[in-house]
């Protein structure tokens, strides 16, 4: 009887988070609850932060501005019933509430089972980075195919083989793809020819392709409507690199 051959880990799929794996916002427990006393204030402050304060948001994603400083800039009036660090604590707590698109995880698990690294690569903040790393050590379980179309970030974190986050890398994906991904690739004996990026933003896909990688632009809505097509596209790339 011949021994089954082990998979050769000679390819990597980098996969984005927001807009592809998840659409959940920060402070989801407050923003999704109109009866929360801070719902109105926070909803307006978050809207202004992400639509009018692009420089601050980018610095937060680069790790040069901490979450607490961003919250202070929002000037939310908490009232006596809340401790001063309430919004900071809720930010970190609610990161754990974010839900992940299970269908994409199922597609990626098929690639992972055949010797492909699956790495979360995201322009994201300190709170997200710390949340993912906190749960990365959990026992990995197969992605189930039950009726629920999503699963929690606490279940998802351990699925990924590694994490590249802009707040830890100090740079955004579109700014310098070589710097963002290059160290990880070289440390694993790979280069951009062995790498595929799944991302919802054209600028990130374009930057990745400019340094020799392949990219597939996807959004959650596209995935939900054309999951079979997405799975076939990923399989085609994997077969071409085999």
Beta strands, then each sheet from edge to edge (+ up, - down):
strand 1: 11-15
strand 2: 99-101
strand 3: 116-122
strand 4: 150-152
strand 5: 162-165
strand 6: 195-199
strand 7: 214-217
sheet 1: 5+ 3+ 1+ 6+ 7+
sheet 2: 2+ 4-
end
